[in-house]
Amino acid sequence: MKDNKKKGFTLLELLIVIAIIAILSVALVIVLNPAETLKKARDAQRIADLSTLKTAIGIYTTTVNPVYLGGLSANTTCRVTPSGAYASDDRIFYSLASATDITDTTLDGGTASVPDSTQVATPALVDGTGWIPVNFDNVSGGSPISNLPVDPLNTIASTDSVSSITSSSFLYRYVCSITPLTFEIDAVLESDAYTVTDNKRLSDGGNSNSYYEIGTNLKILGASAAGVDF
């Protein structure tokens, strides 16, 4: 007589399989590190966004005359020179969506009431009223970009406020100078991949180790240490 009974897993065998699966799952999470993966993805987006903005401003400056990098009809919000003293009209522009200006008097090492900062309620606009004061619509054939990108998080850190922004806040920053007519855009990076393994902040050619810098002059914003306002 043949034994037709089907054999199944014993309780011990099931427990061993479950334990193995649990160990493999933990190991997979550790290897993949989803939090770091998300940070790296946001940093890659930041680097791409700044490259897009630099290209768009480059197209604008080579096709539009006169060139205004600091307003719709003037460059009064730009520093006179990249390393010169701040004037009362000079501005640092942030991608923060807010109708309230940042009034911190120590921005980029400033004193008294300068440099000031300007915010807009709709930062993505490309007509000069967005967070970057360049009217891309003046480019022949239309704006080279459909909207101004903002930081993937675009938030003020819990330790900051609208009156005090530091390198802890994930925001894009823009400044310009008049002589020569140049600009700089900065971003805060957060992943180990781009701040430790391949530290983009040290290899971008800029003068700050706290920001990823891009533009035609990377010394318009100061070289303040991490945590100092600008």
N, C-alpha and C positions, 0 to 999 in steps of 0.2 A: 504493500500500500504506500502511495506517495503522500508525503506530507504537504498539503496545500495551504498551510498557514503562512500568511505573509508576515515577514519580519519588519518591524518599525524601529524608530530611534528610541533608545532608552532615555530616561530623564537626564542621566549624566552626560550622554552624548549631546543632547540639546543644549545643556548648560555650557558645555565646552565650545560648541559652535557659536553660541550667543556671545561668549567671552571673547572669542577670536574676532568676531565681527566688531565688537565694541572697541577692542584694541586697535584694529585696523582703521576704524572711523576716527578715533582720537589722533592716530598718527597722520591720517590724511588731512585733518583740520590743521594740525601743527605745520605740516609741510606746505599746504596751500596758503595758510594765514589769510583768511578772507578780509580781515580789517586792513592789512597791509596792501592786499590786492586792490581794494577800493581806493586807498590813498594814492597808490601808484597810478591808477586810472585817472583820478582827478588831476594829479600832477602832469600826466601826459596831455590832458585836455588843456591845462594852463599853458604849457609850453606851446602847444599848437595854436591856442587863442592869441598869444602874444606874437607869434610868427605871422598869423593872419592880419593882425592889426598893423604890424610893421610894414607888411607888404602893401596894405591898403593906403597907409599914410605915404609910402613911397610913390605909389601911383598918383596920389593926390598932388604931392609936391612937384612931380615932374610934368604934370599936365595942366595945372591950374596956375594962373597968374593974376593978381598977387597971391602969395601963399600966406594963409593965416593958420597957425598952429595953436593959437591961444584965444580964439574967439571968432565971431562971424565976420568982423570987419577990422580987426586989429590984433596985435600980439601983446597987448598990455599985460596979460596975465602970465606971460613967460618971463623968466629971469632975464636980465639984460645980458649976462654972460653965464656960462655953466657954473662957475665957481664964485661969482661975484656976490655981493651982499644982497639980501632980499629987499625988495621995495614993497610999499604998502599994497600994490595991486597984484603982486605975485601970488600964484595959486598952485596948490597941489590938488589934482582931481582924482577922486575915488569912484569905483564902480558901485558904491553903495547907493541903493535906491532910497533917497530921502530928500525932503524939501528943506532940511535943516543943515546949514553949513557946519563943518567941523571947526570949532573955534579954539582948539588947543594952541597955545602960544609957543609951544616948544617943538612944533612940527619941524622935522629936519634941522634941528638945532636953532630954530628961529627964536627971536626975542620979541618982547612987547606984543604986538598984534599980528606979526607976520612970521612965516607965511600963512596965509589963510587957506581955506579949502572950500571947494564948491561941490555941492551935491545937487542932483536933479531927481525929480519924481519918476521919470521914465528914462533910465540910463541906456537903453538899447537903441535909441534914435540915432540916425546917421546924418541928420541935417544940421549938425552943429549944436543942437540943444540936448544931446545925449551926454553921457558921462565924459566923453572925449570931445572937447570943443572945436572939432574940425567938421566943416560942412562938406561931406563926401558927395553930396548931390551936385556939387559944382563941377565934378569930373565929367569930361565930355563922354557922353554915352551913358551917364548915370553912375551911381555909387558902385564901387567895386565890391562892396559887401552889403548884405541886406539888413544887418543889424550889428550893433556893437556887442561882442561877447562880454560876459561878466564872469567873475570867479564862480566855479561850480558850487561852492558853498555860499559865497558872497554874504558873509555874516560878520557881525562884530563879536569878538570874544567876550566871554562872561566877565573878564577882568577889565574890559574896555568900555567906553561909552561914546556917544556921538561927539562929545567934547574932548575925547582923548583916545586916539587910535594908535596902536602899537603893532609891532611885527607879529603879534599873536592873532591878529584879525586877518581872516582870509578874504582880502579885497585886492583888486587890481589898482595900481597907482599910475598916474600919468603927469608928466611935467614937460616943459619946453623951455628953450632959451632963444634969445633973439640974435645974438652975435657970438658964434654963427647960429643960423636958424636950424635948431636941432631939437630932438625930443628923446624921452626915455619912458619906458613902461616897465613896471615891476610887478612881480607876483610872489606870494608866499608859498613855498613848497612844504609838503608834510610827510612824504614817504621816505623810508630808509633807502629805497632804491635810488632816489634822486637827491638825498641830503647826506648820505653816508657812503653807500657803495659807489655811486657815480654822482658825486656832489656837483650838481649843475650850478650852484650858487658860487662855487669857486672857479669854475671854468668858463663863465659867461663873458669875462673881460670887464666886468663892472667893478665898482669900488666898495660894494657892500657884500658881506658874507651872510647877511640875513635874508636876502632877496634874490630871486632869479631876475636878471635885468636884460633888457633888449631895447634896441633903438639906434639912433645915429650918434648919440653921445651918452655914455653910461656913467657920467660923473655929475649930472645935473642934480640928482638927489644925493644927499650926503652919505657918508660911510659909517653912520651910527651903528652901534653894536645892537645885538638882538634885544628887543624889549624897549628900546628907545623910540620915542614917537617919530614917525615919518612914513 
